[in-house]
Structures are given as C-alpha cells and as structure tokens.
Amino acid sequence: MYDLNDLKSFVSVVETGNLSSSAKHLGVSKSTLSRRISHLEDVMRQPLMRRQANRMFANDAGKAFLPYAKSILDTVLRAHRTVDELKETVAGRLTVGLFSGLSRSWATRELFQFLDDFPEAQIDVYTVTDFQDIREQTDVVLYMGELHGGTFKSELLGELDCGIYAHKRYLEKHGPIAAIEELEEHDWVNLHNFFGHDQMSALFHSEHGYKEIRMPRSRLTTDLMGFHLDCIVHGRGIGILPEDMVARREEFHPGELIRVLPEWQAPKLPLYLLYAYGHLPKRNQVLLTRLKNAYSNSK
C-alpha cells in the first residue's frame, strides 16, 4: 500500500530535481522528504532515484513508476473533489426518523416540499415512537419527548402546549367536567410514552399554580398519537392532546373536540431535532434549516 505523502514527495522531487526546493514546496524538512523517498523505495523494493551533484533524477525504475504515481494522486484528488461537491450539493439520500405523532403535521409537508425543490434528493422515512427506535445510521430525527443519552447532537425546537380534550358526544353522554377531582370518574385514553397508568402529571393554572394528578387507569393505551386522537374522537374517553393537533382537526371538523377544564394546562411536550456531530453534507444542512423554519412558521 502506497503512502500518499511518499508519492507526493517522489513526484515533487522528480519534477524539481532538488530536495530543498521540494521540501520548501511541500512544507517539510529535507530529512523528512528524504525519509519518504527511502520509504517508497523500500515499498517498491528497488531504488527510484539517482543523485548527481546537488540534483536528483529518476532512474529507469523511477521513470517507469512516475506516471502511475501521478495517476494515483490524480485519482485521489478527483475523489476528494467529488465528495466535497456532494457536501455542497443538495443531492443524495437522507434517512429521516420521524416521531409517529408528527406523521400528519407540518413536518411531512416540509419533507414533501423538500423533495419538490430538490429533484436529486431522496428521503427514507421511518417512524419513531420511543427513543430506542432511533437507528444509528440516521441523518435527521424529529423526536418528541425526553431524551435518553444517545450519540446524536440535540437541539430543542420548542415545547408543544397540551390540554385535556373530549369529544362533544362523550360530554353530552357523561356530562361536563367541572373540577380536577372529577377526572378520575371518566374513561381515559392514555399515551403511555408520556402519560401512562398511575404516572404523576402536573397540571398548571395561571392563578393556582401546579397541581399534580395521578393519571387514571385506561382500558385503551397507545403510543400512536394519530390513533390516540381517533380514540378520543370516537368517544372512547378523554385524553391529553397537543394543541396544534387539535387546531389542525378543527379546520375540518370545527367544534367537535371540547377542551376539558380549559383553565388548566397539561404538561408540555418537548420537540427535538437530532443529527450527527461534525460537518454535515449540504443536503443535511438544508433540511435541518427548513425543518426549523417550518416549525417556527407552524406556531
């Protein structure tokens, strides 16, 4: 296996015919340059240079090897340029982990727009419902909930406001809810990743501050936020929903979901953007920027 520094040194000395000139050009000492030439000759198992007075020339073996050395260096240079161009081009494949609760949100719309704007880009999307679902070879992850270590760089996009909701038919059947103490008397649909059985959850009131409640047991639990919403819509019980999810549904089905105890706010859900450390390809940088802007515009 050839050392690229040895090859560069050999080509330079052949072209200049002088150790001092080549050493100055390459930014190394004459002894380092001489050692590199000797190492390459050891690899080739024969001398490549001959010395005459203060100059150095390629011998027959060196002349024969010179075009191959240049070809190797040229190939490596073109390879680096190709990779560098990819870094500056919005092209290639991206693997995106998308939290399941965002599968019908601003995030999917932005992914569609990204593909429309950059025809040479491709996106592989898989859903994430738990932190352990995140695959190692992922470019970008949109994750909702608390983080648990991992090897990704994390950036908090924001926190989603949440409230307790029920469908109007459920409240017509079971009656309105006037106090926190009445919550335990009703059926619940729980998101077990966030609001599981017997888990303590703090509700906030602007005047009365925080009040902790124990999440009532639910006959139906799920880690899919879309299914969670559907269960509440179909009258299976009350549950905690992100306000933006409710707002999107209100656009098409106004007045169906009713905020229960509207003066009380449920715990906020953190939303994170996860990605690799270090310098990122252009496609990754552009997608990250667009997701940040899309989230800001969605609020």
For each residue, the residues with C-beta under 8 A, 3 or more apart:
1: 43
2: 6 7 40 43 69 72
3: 6 7 36 39 40 43
4: 7 8 72 73 76
5: 8 9 36
6: 2 3 9 10 36 37 39 40 43
7: 2 3 4 10 11 40 69 72 73
8: 4 5 11 12 26 73
9: 5 6 12 13 22 26 28 33 36 37 40
10: 6 7 13 14 36 37 40 48 49 62 65 66 69
11: 7 8 14 15 66 69 70 73
12: 8 9 15 16 22 25 26
13: 9 10 16 17 18 19 22 33 37 49 56
14: 10 11 17 49 56 57 58 62 66
15: 11 12 22
16: 12 13 21 22 25
17: 13 14 21 55 56 57
18: 13 21 22 54 55 56
19: 13 22 23 30 33 34 56
20: 23 24 30
21: 16 17 18 24 25
22: 9 12 13 15 16 18 19 25 26 33
23: 19 20 26 28 29 30 32 33
24: 20 21 27
25: 12 16 21 22
26: 8 9 12 22 23 33
27: 24
28: 9 23 32 33
29: 23 32 33
30: 19 20 23 33 34
31: 34 35
32: 23 28 29 35 36
33: 9 13 19 22 23 26 28 29 30 36 37
34: 19 30 31 37 38
35: 31 32 38 39
36: 3 5 6 9 10 32 33 39 40
37: 6 9 10 13 33 34 40 41 48 49
38: 34 35 41 42
39: 3 6 35 36 42 43
40: 2 3 6 7 9 10 36 37 43 44 48
41: 37 38 44 45 46 47 48 49
42: 38 39 45
43: 1 2 3 6 39 40
44: 40 41 48 61 65
45: 41 42
46: 41 61
47: 41 50 59 61 62
48: 10 37 40 41 44 58 59 61 62 65
49: 10 13 14 37 41 56 57 58 59 62
50: 47 56 57 58 59
51: 55 56 57
52: 55 56 57
53:
54: 18
55: 17 18 51 52
56: 13 14 17 18 19 49 50 51 52
57: 14 17 49 50 51 52 62
58: 14 48 49 50 61 62 63 65 66
59: 47 48 49 50 62 63
60: 63 64
61: 44 46 47 48 58 64 65
62: 10 14 47 48 49 57 58 59 65 66
63: 58 59 60 66
64: 60 61
65: 10 44 48 58 61 62 68 69
66: 10 11 14 58 62 63 69 70
67: 70 71
68: 65 71 72
69: 2 7 10 11 65 66 72 73
70: 11 66 67 73 74
71: 67 68 74 75
72: 2 4 7 68 69 75 76
73: 4 7 8 11 69 70 76 77
74: 70 71 77 78
75: 71 72 78 79
76: 4 72 73 79 80
77: 73 74 80 81
78: 74 75 81 82
79: 75 76 82 83
80: 76 77 83 84
81: 77 78 84 85
82: 78 79 85 86
83: 79 80 86 87
84: 80 81 87 88
85: 81 82 88 89
86: 82 83 89 91 92 281 282
87: 83 84 279 281 282
88: 84 85 282
89: 85 86 92 120 282 283
90: 118 120 121 282 283 286
91: 86 118 120 121 283
92: 86 89 120 121 122 281 283
93: 121 122 123 124
94: 121 122 123 124 139 140 283 284 287
95: 123 124 126 135 137 138 139 140
96: 111 123 124 125 126 138 139 140 141 142 287
97: 125 126 127 128 133 134 135 138 140 141 142 143 274
98: 102 103 107 108 111 125 126 127 128 141 142
99: 102 127 128 129 142 143 144 145 271
100: 103 127 128 129 223 224 225 226
101: 105 144 224 225 226 242 245
102: 98 99 105 106 107 108 142 144
103: 98 100 108 127 226
104: 108 226 248
105: 101 102 108 109 244 245 248 298
106: 102 109 110 294 295 297 298
107: 98 102 110 111 142 291 294 295
108: 98 102 103 104 105 111 112
109: 105 106 112 113 294
110: 106 107 113 114 290 291 294
111: 96 98 107 108 114 115 123 125
112: 108 109 115 116
113: 109 110 116 117 290
114: 110 111 117 118 121 123 286 287 290
115: 111 112 118 119 121 122 123
116: 112 113
117: 113 114
118: 90 91 114 115 121 283 286
119: 115
120: 89 90 91 92
121: 90 91 92 93 94 114 115 118 283
122: 92 93 94 115
123: 93 94 95 96 111 114 115
124: 93 94 95 96
125: 96 97 98 111
126: 95 96 97 98 135
127: 97 98 99 100 103 133
128: 97 98 99 100 131 133 134 141 143
129: 99 100 133 193 223 224
130: 133 193 223
131: 128 134 143 145 146 147 148 150
132: 148
133: 97 127 128 129 130
134: 97 128 131 138 141 143 150 152 274
135: 95 97 126 138
136: 151
137: 95
138: 95 96 97 134 135 141 152 274
139: 94 95 96 275 276 284 287
140: 94 95 96 97 273 274 275 284 287 288 291
141: 96 97 98 128 134 138 152 272 273 274 275
142: 96 97 98 99 102 107 157 271 272 273 274 291
143: 97 99 128 131 134 147 271 272 274
144: 99 101 102 160 269 270 271 272
145: 99 131 193 194 269 270
146: 131 270
147: 131 143 150 154 272
148: 131 132
149:
150: 131 134 147 154 274
151: 136
152: 134 138 141 274 275 276 277
153: 274 275 276 277
154: 147 150 272 273 274
155: 272 273 274 275
156: 159 270 271 272
157: 142 271 272 273 291 292 295
158: 270 271 295 299
159: 156 268 269 270 271
160: 144 242 243 244 268 269 270 271
161: 242 243 244 265 268
162: 240 241 242 243 265 266 267 268 269
163: 240 241 243 246 259 260 262 264 265 266
164: 183 238 239 240 259 260 261 264 266
165: 232 238 239 240 241 246 257 258 259 260
166: 170 171 177 186 232 237 238 239 257 258 260
167: 170 171 232 233 234 235 256 257 258
168: 171 172 255 256 257 258
169: 172 173 235
170: 166 167 173 174 232 235 237 238
171: 166 167 168 174 175 176 177 258 260
172: 168 169
173: 169 170 235
174: 170 171 186
175: 171
176: 171
177: 166 171 182 183 186 238 260 261
178: 182
179: 182 261
180: 183 203 211 213 261 264
181: 184
182: 177 178 179 185 186
183: 164 177 180 186 188 213 216 238 260 261
184: 181 216
185: 182
186: 166 174 177 182 183 216 237 238
187: 218 219 236 237 238
188: 183 215 216 217 218 237 238 239
189: 218 220 221 222 228 231 232 236 237 238 239
190: 195 196 197 215 218 220 221 222 239
191: 194 195 196 221 222 223 225 228 239 240
192: 195 196 197 221 222 223
193: 129 130 145 196 223
194: 145 191 240 267 269
195: 190 191 192 199 201 215 239 240 266 267
196: 190 191 192 193 199 215 221
197: 190 192 215 217 218 221
198: 214 215 217
199: 195 196 214 215
200: 212 213 214 215
201: 195 212 213 214 215 240 266 267
202: 210 211 212 213 267
203: 180 210 211 212 213 261 264 265 266 267
204: 209 210 211 264 265
205: 208 209 210 211 263 264 265
206: 263
207:
208: 205 211
209: 204 205
210: 202 203 204 205
211: 180 202 203 204 205 208 264
212: 200 201 202 203
213: 180 183 200 201 202 203
214: 198 199 200 201
215: 188 190 195 196 197 198 199 200 201 218
216: 183 184 186 188
217: 188 197 198
218: 187 188 189 190 197 215 221 237
219: 187 237
220: 189 190 231 236 237
221: 189 190 191 192 196 197 218
222: 189 190 191 192 227 228 231
223: 100 129 130 191 192 193
224: 100 101 129 227 228
225: 100 101 191 228 229 242 245
226: 100 101 103 104 229 230
227: 222 224 230 231
228: 189 191 222 224 225 231 232 239 241
229: 225 226 232 233 241 245 249
230: 226 227 233 234
231: 189 220 222 227 228 234 236 237 239
232: 165 166 167 170 189 228 229 235 236 237 238 239 241 257
233: 167 229 230 249 256 257
234: 167 230 231
235: 167 169 170 173 232
236: 187 189 220 231 232
237: 166 170 186 187 188 189 218 219 220 231 232
238: 164 165 166 170 177 183 186 187 188 189 232 260
239: 164 165 166 188 189 190 191 195 228 231 232
240: 162 163 164 165 191 194 195 201 266 267
241: 162 163 165 228 229 232 245 246 257
242: 101 160 161 162 225 245 246 269
243: 160 161 162 163 246 247
244: 105 160 161 247 248 298 299
245: 101 105 225 229 241 242 248 249
246: 163 165 241 242 243 249 250 257
247: 243 244 250 251
248: 104 105 244 245 251
249: 229 233 245 246 252 253 256 257
250: 246 247 253 254 255 256 257
251: 247 248 254
252: 249
253: 249 250 256 257
254: 250 251
255: 168 250
256: 167 168 233 249 250 253
257: 165 166 167 168 232 233 241 246 249 250 253
258: 165 166 167 168 171
259: 163 164 165 262
260: 163 164 165 166 171 177 183 238
261: 164 177 179 180 183 203 264
262: 163 259
263: 205 206
264: 163 164 180 203 204 205 211 261
265: 161 162 163 203 204 205 268
266: 162 163 164 195 201 203 240
267: 162 194 195 201 202 203 240
268: 159 160 161 162 265
269: 144 145 159 160 162 194 242
270: 144 145 146 156 158 159 160
271: 99 142 143 144 156 157 158 159 160 295
272: 141 142 143 144 147 154 155 156 157
273: 140 141 142 154 155 157 288 291 292
274: 97 134 138 140 141 142 143 150 152 153 154 155
275: 139 140 141 152 153 155 280 284 288
276: 139 152 153 280 284
277: 152 153
278:
279: 87
280: 275 276 284 285 288
281: 86 87 92 284 285
282: 86 87 88 89 90 285 286
283: 89 90 91 92 94 118 121 286 287
284: 94 139 140 275 276 280 281 287 288
285: 280 281 282 288 289
286: 90 114 118 282 283 289 290
287: 94 96 114 139 140 283 284 290 291
288: 140 273 275 280 284 285 291 292
289: 285 286 292 293
290: 110 113 114 286 287 293 294
291: 107 110 140 142 157 273 287 288 294 295
292: 157 273 288 289 295 296
293: 289 290 296 297
294: 106 107 109 110 290 291 297 298
295: 106 107 157 158 271 291 292 298 299
296: 292 293 299
297: 106 293 294
298: 105 106 244 294 295
299: 158 244 295 296
